[in-house]
Amino acid sequence: METVLTIAGSDSIGGAGIQADIKTITCNGCYAMSAITAMTAQNTLGVKSIQESTPEFLADQLDAVFTDIVPDAVKIGMVSDARLAQVIAEKLNYYEAKNIVVDPVMVATSGSSLIKTEAIEILAKELFPIATLITPNIPEAEVLSGMKIANEEQMILAAKKISEKYGTSVLLKGGHSINDANDVLYAGKNFLWFLSERIENKNTHGTGCTLSSAIATFLAKGNNLECSVQLAK
């Protein structure tokens, strides 16, 4: 059985974070492992408090995984502190991790901030270049690209800018748009749309965690990037 490591925060209500990741990885037929970056007291309504792991403890967790069961893929979610992002980058480089999917979690679905400003820079500088794919939503892509995104042409341009700046493939998710939930994959100077009908549903807590974990799972199984995104969708 293929193995997937999720490096993310714990969600006490179980709809996002490592809880959602483990469920997704397991349901799609891989063995799930985890390294916890933070514990959060949150639910679908908001985040009450965050208790971060220390860099030393996160490093110990990563060593424990990679020196025993080497992951076939790695999903990275909530990384709220620059020191934690640095530790993750160092360990993944040291162990030559493969099939890395980064979900640059900045704001919870409820609207609560989940990352410190200085951590965004380290996340982008250290982790994006070693990633197989990053999966920003529209608000996150606006931060990373420095531009406003209001239509499909701007989604393509933003994905291109992010990809070229950080040297990685980008799946820009369109779930924040009004009329649809179309996502665009920019990889190798080519773009591909994944079209989805928008489902009117308030239960969107953890959707980004679930999608990125599913992509990592299908990469672990040996699928190429395009196929993994399609299967995850």
C-alpha positions in Angstrom: 0.0 0.0 0.0 1.3 3.5 -0.9 1.9 6.0 1.9 1.0 9.7 2.2 2.3 12.1 4.9 0.2 15.1 5.9 2.0 18.0 7.5 -0.8 20.3 8.8 -2.7 21.6 11.8 -5.2 19.7 13.8 -8.9 20.7 13.5 -10.8 19.9 16.7 -14.1 19.5 14.8 -12.6 17.1 12.3 -13.7 18.8 9.1 -10.4 20.2 8.0 -6.6 19.8 8.8 -5.0 16.5 9.5 -8.4 14.9 10.4 -9.8 15.7 6.9 -6.5 14.7 5.3 -6.3 11.3 7.0 -9.9 10.5 6.1 -9.3 11.5 2.5 -6.1 9.6 2.2 -7.6 6.5 3.8 -10.8 6.6 1.7 -8.8 6.7 -1.5 -6.7 3.7 -0.6 -3.4 4.9 0.8 -1.8 4.7 4.3 -2.0 8.0 6.1 0.7 9.4 8.4 0.9 12.9 10.0 3.1 15.5 11.5 1.2 18.2 13.4 2.2 21.8 12.9 -0.4 23.2 15.3 -3.4 22.4 17.4 -6.4 24.6 16.8 -9.6 25.1 18.8 -12.0 25.6 15.9 -15.3 24.6 14.3 -17.2 25.6 11.2 -17.9 29.0 12.8 -14.4 30.2 13.5 -11.0 29.6 15.2 -10.9 30.2 18.9 -7.2 29.6 19.6 -4.1 28.1 18.1 -1.3 26.3 19.9 1.7 25.8 17.6 4.2 22.9 17.7 7.7 23.9 18.5 10.2 23.6 15.6 12.1 20.9 17.6 9.0 18.8 18.1 7.9 19.1 14.4 11.4 18.1 13.4 11.2 15.0 15.7 7.8 14.1 14.1 9.2 14.3 10.6 12.3 12.3 11.5 10.1 9.6 13.1 8.2 9.2 9.8 11.0 9.4 7.3 13.3 7.0 9.2 10.7 4.3 9.4 8.0 4.5 6.6 9.1 6.7 3.7 6.1 8.6 2.2 5.2 8.1 -1.4 3.7 11.6 -1.3 3.6 14.6 1.1 0.7 17.0 1.6 1.5 20.3 3.4 -1.4 22.4 4.8 -1.4 24.9 7.7 2.0 26.2 8.5 1.5 29.3 10.7 5.0 30.2 11.7 8.1 30.9 9.6 10.3 28.7 11.8 8.0 25.7 11.2 8.1 26.3 7.4 11.9 26.4 7.6 12.0 23.0 9.5 9.7 21.4 6.9 11.8 22.6 4.0 15.0 21.4 5.6 13.7 17.9 6.4 12.0 17.4 3.1 15.2 18.4 1.3 17.3 16.2 3.5 15.1 13.1 3.0 14.6 13.9 -0.7 10.8 13.8 -0.4 8.8 13.3 -3.6 5.3 14.2 -4.8 4.9 17.3 -2.6 1.6 19.1 -2.7 1.4 22.4 -0.8 -2.0 23.9 0.1 -1.0 27.5 1.1 -3.5 27.8 3.9 -3.8 31.5 4.9 -7.4 32.0 6.0 -9.9 29.4 7.3 -13.2 29.0 5.4 -14.8 30.9 8.4 -12.6 33.9 7.7 -10.1 33.5 10.5 -6.4 34.0 9.8 -4.2 30.9 10.1 -0.8 32.2 9.2 1.6 35.0 10.4 2.7 37.4 7.7 6.4 36.5 8.0 5.5 32.8 7.5 4.0 33.5 4.0 7.4 34.7 2.7 9.3 31.6 4.1 6.5 29.3 2.9 6.8 30.7 -0.6 10.6 30.9 -0.7 11.4 27.6 0.9 8.6 25.2 0.1 7.0 26.2 -3.2 10.2 25.5 -5.2 10.4 21.9 -4.0 6.7 21.3 -4.5 5.2 19.2 -7.3 2.1 21.4 -7.0 0.6 24.2 -5.0 -3.1 24.7 -4.7 -4.1 28.3 -3.8 -7.7 29.5 -3.9 -8.5 32.9 -5.4 -7.8 35.0 -2.3 -4.5 33.2 -1.7 -3.5 33.5 -5.3 -4.2 37.3 -5.1 -1.7 37.5 -2.3 0.9 35.4 -4.0 0.6 37.0 -7.4 0.1 40.6 -6.2 -2.9 41.0 -8.6 -6.7 41.1 -8.5 -8.5 38.1 -9.9 -12.0 38.6 -11.1 -12.3 36.4 -14.3 -10.9 33.3 -16.0 -8.3 35.3 -17.9 -6.9 36.7 -14.7 -6.9 33.3 -13.1 -4.6 32.0 -15.9 -2.4 35.1 -15.6 -2.1 34.8 -11.8 -1.3 31.0 -12.0 1.3 31.7 -14.7 2.9 34.5 -12.5 3.0 32.3 -9.4 4.4 29.3 -11.4 7.1 31.3 -13.0 8.1 33.1 -9.8 8.4 30.0 -7.7 9.2 27.3 -10.2 6.3 25.0 -9.5 3.0 23.9 -11.0 -0.1 25.7 -9.8 -3.7 24.6 -9.4 -5.7 27.8 -8.9 -9.0 26.9 -7.4 -12.1 28.9 -8.6 -14.4 28.0 -5.7 -14.6 31.7 -4.6 -16.0 32.8 -8.0 -19.7 33.5 -8.2 -20.9 31.4 -11.1 -18.8 28.2 -11.1 -16.1 26.2 -9.4 -13.7 25.9 -12.3 -10.0 25.3 -11.5 -7.0 26.0 -13.8 -3.8 24.0 -13.7 -0.7 25.8 -15.0 2.1 23.3 -15.5 5.1 23.4 -17.8 4.0 26.6 -19.5 0.6 25.0 -20.4 -2.8 25.5 -18.8 -5.7 23.1 -18.4 -9.2 23.8 -17.1 -11.1 21.5 -14.8 -14.7 22.5 -15.1 -17.1 22.0 -12.2 -20.7 23.0 -11.6 -21.0 25.2 -8.6 -22.9 23.4 -5.7 -24.8 25.7 -3.4 -23.8 24.4 0.0 -22.7 26.1 3.2 -20.6 23.1 4.2 -17.3 24.1 2.7 -15.1 23.8 5.8 -12.0 21.8 4.9 -12.7 21.5 1.1 -9.2 22.7 0.3 -7.6 20.2 2.7 -9.6 17.4 1.2 -8.7 18.3 -2.5 -5.0 18.7 -1.9 -4.8 15.4 0.1 -6.6 13.6 -2.6 -4.2 14.9 -5.2 -1.3 13.8 -3.1 -2.9 10.4 -2.7 -3.3 9.9 -6.4 0.3 11.0 -7.1 1.4 8.5 -4.5 -0.3 5.8 -6.5 1.8 6.7 -9.6 -0.6 8.9 -11.6 0.7 11.9 -13.4 -0.2 15.4 -12.2 -3.1 16.0 -14.7 -4.7 12.7 -13.9 -4.2 13.1 -10.1 -6.0 16.5 -10.2 -8.8 15.1 -12.3 -9.3 12.1 -10.0 -9.2 14.3 -6.9 -11.8 16.7 -8.3 
